Amino acid sequence: METVKQKTIFLTLVPHRDTRLVLRNYSVELFKAGFSGAFDFPWVVPLAVISRPFSSRRLKNFAHTLRQINADKFSSTEAASVVLPPNENGMALFGPRLDISAALNSGCGASGEIFLPQTIIGCCLLNTCEAKNTRLPQPPKLSFRAAAAANMIRQPLAFTSGSVTGYKWKIGELFWLPKNGE
């Protein structure tokens, strides 16, 4: 198996480890229900596809802006799925949806950033047909304040035949969102 040179860079929101533990348990439930992609995506919220990683300073500013946009807790609503660009393999991300995307598009956008249409905490990577035609177990309701902004790089893994067999993920340095008033 080898790493393919093509990579996608995401701007992400990383929930605190207590929340990620709840999401890990949900991924276990999905895997037991027969969804093999339950551990193919880290338990983070991909917010945007970016052309190059944000600098430390820009990530810190983004974390402050995100806290100003959402001074209260992040809360999940119903389950949703979103196609991750570039969608070369017809894959969709499934998980609980957070209601912060509209605020992000108006408050944090800059050139070279493609904000995703929905903000979903990654729990399971499915092909798009499976995401549309399958009844998945309901995700847990989440509510959390502690989170960090970070860059994340996704690279496909392939056998020598060239077919993508999985992905390698790397999450960069975490920049924690400040408490209210800081």
Secondary structure, DSSP 8 states (H G I E B T S, - for coil): -EE-S--EEEEEEEE-HHHHHHHHHHHHHHHHTT-GGGGSS-SSEEEEEESS---HHHHHHHHHHHHHH--S-EEEEEEEEEE-SS-TT-EEEEEEEES-HHHHHHHT--TTEEE-SSEE---EEEEHHHHHH---------EE--EEEEEEEEEEEE-TT--EEEEEEEE---EE---TT-
